[in-house]
Amino acid sequence: MKNMKNEGFCNNCGKKGHLFHQCKMPITSVGIIAFRKCPKGCEYEYLMIRRKDTLGYLDFMRGKYSVYQKSYIMNMMKQMTHAEKELLRQKYYHIRAIGNINVKDKTNILIMGIEHNGEEYDLLSLLNESERFGTWTEAEWGFPKGRRNSNENDYDCAVREFTEETGYSASLLNNIRNMVPVEEVFTGSNYNSYKHKYYLMYMDYETTVNQCSFQKSEVGEMQWKTAEQGLSTIRPYNLEKLHMLQKLDKCLKSIEMVCIDLGTL
């Protein structure tokens, strides 16, 4: 008989037989798109969050790249905000001034300079080059989401991540029974495949007027936005997210919703 204990459980796809690092499916996050009806009109508003740090800055600081992959590093810098680039510039001048560096730190290696395939560059020259492509004043806007804990199902993960990131109680959420979760599948700037799956939840306007205390370690700002406002703040290269919100708003305006109050379950 097969030993089930040795099969392993994948926190990415939720199936047994392999572990996360062995999974062939896109890296999956699950969350909630919460919406409410404006009392003074027919518009829906969607709860959106702005990341504290850009994905490009986080990937860069984690050092999951080769210092010889200039185009890869440039892709990360193109996503960074002006403030994040300034932090890296300050580190550049500080390390260059003291001269004593940790050679295992990739940022420090870039600060001291690279010569590869006949080309020379360092952190400062890369930052300056990235400015030619413009710069962002704020990090990416999106919807609350996260990855599963061990043996956690999609739905429980979505509710947990939403309550942790937004501060709203799960009892305020009303699940939309007659609409399947929406998804965005895309290839990231690191060339990995990703899937974001969102459950749709209705929230009463009166119970959401006062903003809760969001998770400041990961979230920079939280706002209710109309579809038009949301589309204007989502970065233009996030095509899948833009299309998802457009289709969702159009769908909600054309159907009759059947809700389940999570507080009664």
N, C-alpha and C positions, 0 to 999 in steps of 0.2 A: 504494500500500500504506500502511496506517495506521502511523504512527510510534509504536511501543510505548513509547519513552522519554518521550514527551510525555503519556502517559496518566496518569501518577502512580500512587502506591500509597497506599491509606488504611490508616493504622495502627490505625484504630478497628474497621472491619469486615473488614479483611484482603483487600479486593478492589481491583482496578485500575480506573482510569478517573476517579478523583477523589481529593482529599486529605482529611485529617482534618476540617478546618473546613467542608468541603462535604458531609460525610456526613449522611445523613438517618436513620441507624439510631441507637438509644440509645447513649450513651457507655458503652463496654464495658470491663470489667476481667475478667481471668482469673486464677484461683487454684486452690488445692488445699484440700479438706477432708480432713485426715488423721485417722485414727481407730485405736484399739487396743482390745484386749479385756482387761478387768480380770481378773487371775488368780484373784481371790477371789470372783468372781461372774459373772453373765451380762451385766453392763452393758458397753456400749461407752463409751469416752471420746473426746472430740473435741479436737483442738488448736486453741485459740482465742487470739487476740491482742487486747489493748486498745490502742487508738490512743494516741499520745503527746499529741496535741491533738485536740479535737473538730472535726468537719466545719464546724460553725457558726463556730468561732473562726478556722479556717484561711480560710474564705471571707470573713470579715469583715476579716482582716488583709490579704488580697489586694486588697481594695478593689473587687471586681467587683460594684458595686451603685451605685445613685443615692442620694445623701443625702436625697432627697425621698421615697423609698419607705419610709416608716416601718414599714409592716406587714412588708415584706421584711426589714428590719434586725431587727425584733422576732423573726421566725422564726429568724434566725441566733443571736440571744441566748438563745432558749429552749433551744437545744442545748448551750450552753456550760456548763462546770463552774463551781462557786463560785470556784475558784482563778483561772480564766481571767477571770472578771468582776472579780476583785480586781486583776488586772494592768491591766485597762483603767481601773479607778478610779484606780489609782496614776498612770497616764499622764495621766488627766484633771486631777488636782490638780497634777501637775508642769507641764503645759503652761499651765494657768490661772495658775500662779504666775510663770512666766517671761514669758508673754505673747508671746514671739517664736516664730511658728509657720511651718511650711511649708504654705502655703495650697493646695498641690496634693495634700496628703495628706488623704484623706477622713476618717480618724479625727480629725485635727486640726480639720477643718471642723466635724465634729459636736461636738467639744469646745467650740468657740466659739459654737455654737448655730445653729439653723435656724428660719426662719419660713416656713411653707408652708401655703397654703389656710386661713389664719386660725389656725393652730396653731403654737405655739412648743415646741421640744424641743431637748435637747442630749444628749451621750453619757451623762451621769450620770442624767438623768431617764429615759432609755430603759433603762438598766441597772436602775434602781430599779423601773420598771414591769414589767420582765421577771421580777422576783422574785415577783410575784403568781402566776406560773404554776409556782412551785417551782424547784428548782435541782438540778443533778446533782453528785455527789461524785467521779465518775470519767468518763473519756471512753468512747466507744462500744466495745463488744466485737464481734468478728466473726472472719473467717477470712483468712489470708494471701492477698493478691491484688495485681494491678497491671495496668498497660497495656502493650501490645506495644511492643517496639522496632521499628525499621524492618525490614520484611520478615521479621519473626519470626512463627511460627505459634502458635496458641493453646496447644498442649501445651508447647512449649518455654518460652513465656512463663510458664505456670503453674508449671513446675518451677523456673525461674530466680527468680521472685518468692518462692516458698516457701523456697528455700534462702537467699536474701538476707535475708528478714525473720525467719526462725526460727533460722538457723544450723545446721539439720540437713542432713546430706549427702543428695543425691539417691539415693545407693545404698541408703539405708534405706527408700525408698518402694517399695511394691508396688501397681502399678496394678490396679484392679478391672476385669477385661475385660468382665464380663457386666452392667455397670451404666453407663448413659450419664451424662454430666456433668449436674449439677443446676444450675438457674438461678434467679435472682431478678430480676424486672423491675419497676421502680417509678419514680415521679416524685419527685425530690428536693425539698427545701425551696426550692431555687432555680428550681423549675419545669422543670428539664431532665429528660429521660428517661434512665434508667441500666439497664444489664444487667450482672449479676455471674454469671460462669460458673465452676463449680468441678468439677475432676476429683476423683474419690474415690480415696484411697490408703490402704492398710493399712500400719501400722507395728507391728513386734514390740514387745511391752511391755518386754522386757529391754533392748532397745537404746535405749529412750527414757526410762528411769528417771532418768538424769542429764540435766538441762536444759541445752541449748546456750546460747551467748551470742547473744541476739537483737539485731536492728538497733535500737539505742537512739535513733537520729535520728528514727524514725517510730513505733516500738513502745514503749509504756509498760510493758507486762507481757505475759507469755505463760503460759498454764496449760492443762493437760489437764482437761476438764470432762465430766461425764456430760451426757446430754441434759437432764435436769432442772436441773442446775446452769447449763448454757448458756442454757436458756430463761429462767432467773431473772435472768441478767445482760444479755441482749439487751434493748434499750430497747423498751417496749411499742408505740411507734409504728412500729417496724420490722417490720410485719406479715408482709411477704414472707419475711424472714429467719427469723422465728419459725415460720411454716408450713413452710418448707423444712427446717429442722432436725427438726421433729416428724415429717414424712413420711419423711425420710431414716432416722431412728432406727428407726421402725416397719418400714421396708423392710429394713434390715440384719438385723433380728431374725427376719425371715421367709424369708430366702433363703440359698442356699449360694453362697459367693463363689468366683470363679476369679481368682487373682492372677497378676500378672507381676512378677517381681523386677527392678526397673530396674537393679540393679547387675550383672545378667547380660547386659544389652543392649549 
